[in-house]
Amino acid sequence: LNDSALLNAAKKIWESIVSKRMYITGGIGSTVRGEAFTYDYDLPTDTMYCETCAAIGLLYFTSVLQKSDKNSAYADIMERVLYNSMISGMSLDGEHFFYVNPLEVDPEASLKNPDKSHVKATRPSWFGCACCPPNLARTIPAIQRYIYDESEDTKRIWINQWIDSTGAFENATLQQQHDFRNKKESTFTITNTNDLETEIFIRIPYWLDNVSVWVNGEEKVLEITDGYFKLILFSNSIEVRLTYNMPVLKWQANPNVKSAYGKVAFQKGPFIYAAEESDNESALHLYHVKGEPVAIDIEDAVLGPISVIDVPAQKLEQTEPSSLYYLYQKPGYLEKNLRLIPYYCWANRDTGEMRVWLNDGGE
Ligand SMILES: [Zn+2]
């Protein structure tokens, strides 16, 4: 961080990654050959690498840059990685792992097409070269590094991630508690431990809307600078309470991303969503999503308490043409509902198709 030429070069590389070469899940690595980047906007969804270790590498890289430049753009990327392409590397039973975290899987293609043989449809239990499992095992217990940050002179503290926790610092103790599921309410309790003036910065995630804030019971205007809500702690303690909505977000990719053109992806909270064959009829490529998505809180026997997203869709009515190619005819569609689950928990039930980017059927 003291070498400004190196720091500027690193920032340029980071900018290039997150603006042109990163998957919506936070995964990186567009090709299996060399497990590497390729060129700008080349983000194929079913032949990429997106190694769990690469996601963790992006997390580390971003956390270092964040120390030099306090903007929530860094915490946004760390969150995208943490909740999506990183934890998808491990099964919910904690005993099976993905090297490759694809955005689209067809189990038959993984079995029979050599160009897709690295894209597994289920998590193997171990690898000959086992880098990803221990990398996850050391990163998850070190999660506090990504939640909080403190300036070297201890006069400023940042809360980067909204994760239930307590952080003890030189000048203050911070506690955060969230109820994302029922009340849609978060409380940050900040206690001054030595009567020194300290600045506290709370990141306000971009995936909330209608955010209201109360400081010690008094409603305040939520002023956000570089993604953070700033408070000054003089003495005693401050309690910050926020209420909000967590809407379903519908994304599209830059049109230069050929693999995602004409497609949309969904998000709720920090989670990117995926459609899986366990919840939907097969041939996920034949669905076109259309209309308002609805989030529903469920208790799934395997996936646990999660929010699913149900989105109306039209599925091509297949009339089994006898030829491989046939003259154009107007397609007929069946009205369907497509159920989406958080991407990180895919491949924990039956083996089947999965996809993140879905054909857009319009409004
Ligand atoms: Zn690895």
Residues whose N, C-alpha, C, O or C-beta is under 5 A from the ligand:
A	BS01	ZN	E51 C53 C131 C132
